[in-house]
Amino acid sequence: MNLFEKLFSHQIISRLEHSGTMMITSHERAWLKTMLEHPAAKNAFTPETLMKLQEILEPEQAMDISLHLIQKAGSVERQVVHPLLRPLRRLIMNKSGIRLSYTVKNGEARTDHHGIPYKLEYSMVKREWYLLWYRSRNRALMSTRLAKIHELTEEAVPPAAVEAMRKRMGTLLDSRKNQVLIEVVQLYNEELSRILYAFSSFEKQVEYDAEQDIYRIRVVVFGDEAEYLLSKIRFLGKRVRVIEGDYLKKRMLEAATKALARYQATETESHEEISS
Amino acid sequence: MAKESFDKEIQFLRMLVLTSGAFNRKQFAERLGISVHTFDKTTRKLKEAATSLHASASEEPSKEFADLLHYSYHDSTDPLLLFLFRTKSVKESESERISLLLSAMNEQALTAMELLDLCCDSLPSDLALPDEKTIRSDLKYLEAVGVVKKEPGPRPYKYRIQDDLVRCLSDEELIDLYDFIDIMANTQVPSVQGYLLRDGLKKHLLENPQIAGAVEPEAFLYKYHYYSRILDEAHLFTLLQAIRDHRKVRFEYFSPKSDRSYNSQNTNPLFERNTTSKREITLPLKLVYDHQYGRWYLLSHGRQGIRKYRMEGITQLEEGETVEGVWHEQKKTELTDKLKYSWLIDTGKPIMVRARFYNPGGSEPNFIKERVLLQGQWGQIVDEDDTSFIYEIMVNGTIEIKPWLRSFGSSCEILEPRRFRQEMIAEWKEIQSYYESI
């Protein structure tokens, strides 16, 4: 199939805008049919809708991609669609409030917390869904795993409160933004595209110093993302060096020092075993 | 006529997205091996496509093209690069005619002659009017891509738009469908068709005031998502078709390892100055998606046995001759066997890697073990005590698993093989030296 169909041309698409005409090619239907075979489909639709879709797509041929594609080094796909997505996305759309009971990281229970749902976020690394919500009591941004929610009830909230929350959410998110500057160690400039691919899941800006032939990557990190960025930096090893961002620098030094101490300890132990 | 190639646009966008902001016009053009004039022309063409599709882009016409593509996590989940697949140019008269035909068939089923009359009545008089042959060939094309359907019944045939998918669903069901498409396009591969479908459906939902709120603002976000991977999918379907047809392919390849001088004839997709392209003829066997970098590989059979190519290095892809099916299947099976122990695509000799992972101290949940179970592929935890556990994996070579093990920092200690352990110690020493002065 050609992905560059003339039908997809922006000239045609923009003319059809607002005409109520929906173009669906057989390849798009084949893709959908293939995706409906994924176990996630059962949580995404009511049984009636799923059946209806399968009937509509019955004459289509599913893609045979699983025969030819291999996926490597991904996380185990624990969850693609969580059953709470359907009710929660409607609560967000209807600008409702919520009352939640859930468990936090250390296993403690939280009961009947009031708030306003903001967005549903999927982590490609953990392969899990999270609810981003605003907790009214302490006016804080919360992130709760859907798997940890025991009870969810809708609550009426004045529309003005939802508007105010959305505005505040923007500020809250921005206030958690930090910047880190990472340098590509010049010896590894040849691996630039690989290194940039590794950072391509972050909000970032690249700077190039033509005189010295040095690349620097300015990465935007949100509050809770530092750990993931650190794992990426360790993943790339000698190829990159943090040059601005005291916390990350400290953590990298700590990791290297502690790792070397561990190796040293085991070596000493085994020497002692041999000599005893 | 030669098939229109979008290589330049693909390389251009990839470089723009990955190196966002790093180069000025001249540097950018130089690295891609194109002239500044071509750079400007390509920018104009892409910008035109982007602005006609993204309302936000057209609101700020003076905004730099690179800024239009700047990725901002909380702002939007629309796949910014999708417009690449919208850049095919169509003649003014053709785009006018096809969109007219489509919207006519949206309201009712019509015959070719009825459509011709309609065109003659509705098209602006300064455009050349189509004849019956043109309308019939348009219908043939639209039917072939599956957008319109011939109604059952006697001649003359009537055609109508094939949109059962949206017409048969209630508003509530449309929301569920939109969500499902959004989730699957963002979390599964391949994704381009899903994104195209999502885009069409989103526009459709926005027209309906009852449910427009479902898509604007978006309810879902995807974290740590390699959104530029959709550029690499541009070649995916040509290669898939070649595998199905037992067909060889020809392309110009830029190897990241090559160190020969720069070749300005071609677009350099890797934008590393010292690479040059090589003409390749090869028989595709499998396509591999690497979740660690969000990249695609082509694995194939060539004169020296198994060949491996990074998808982003492939340009000027063309189909070649076919080979015998049974033999092709046999090569595919041989490759699959060799990939059994590949962390990614290494087909070297398998060895046993053993590593000790240290649990986080205190009352914290054991996120180390959780991550090993989640990402450790077919490796096994073979021994465990209060403070640590031993992970074992049979793997082809240590090069590909090394970054993953290193990403655990001091929570992972490599035990075997011995040489691998020494390598890791040397690396930590070097990394330590980067930060010692702080």
Interface residues (C-beta under 8 A of the other chain):
Chain A: M1 N2 L3 F4 E5 K6 L7 F8 S9 H10 Q11 I12 I13 S14 R15 L16 E17 H18 S19 G20 T21 M22 M23 I24 T25 S26 H27 E28 R29 A30 W31 L32 M35 H38 A40 A41 A44 F45 T46 T49 K52 L53 I56 L57 M63 D64 I65 H68 L69 I70 Q71 K72 A73 G74 S75 V76 R78 V80 V81 L85 R86 R89 R90 I92 M93 N94 K105 N106 K119 L120 E121 Y122 S123 M124 V125 K126 R127 L132 G170 L173 N189 E190 E191 L192 S193 R194 L196 Y197 A198 S200 S201 E203 K204 Q205 V206 E207 Y208 A210 Y215 V220 F222 Y228 L230 S231 K232 R234 F235 L236 G237 K238 R241 V242 D246 K249 K250 M252 L253 E254 A255 A256 T257 K258 A259 L260 A261 R262 Y263 T266
Chain B: E4 F6 V17 L18 T19 S20 G21 A22 F23 Q27 E48 A49 S52 L53 Y71 S72 Y73 H74 F83 F85 R86 T87 K88 S89 V90 E92 E94 S95 E96 I98 S99 L102 S103 N106 Y141 L142 V145 G146 V147 I161 Q162 D163 D164 L165 V166 C168 L169 E173 I175 D176 L177 D179 F180 I181 I183 M184 N186 T187 Q188 V189 P190 V192 Q193 G194 L196 L197 G200 L201 K203 H204 E207 G213 A214 E218 A219 F220 L221 Y222 K223 Y224 H225 Y226 Y227 S228 E233 A234 F237 T238 L240 Q241 I243 R244 P256 L270 F271 E272 N274 K286 L287 V288 Y289 D290 H291 Q292 Y293 G294 R295 E312 L339 S342 W343 L344 I345 Y358 S363 E364 P365 L373 L374 Q375 Q377 K402 P403 W404 R406 S407 F408 G409 S410 C412 E413 L415 R421 M424 I425 E427 W428 K429 E430 I431 Q432 Y434 Y435 E436 I438
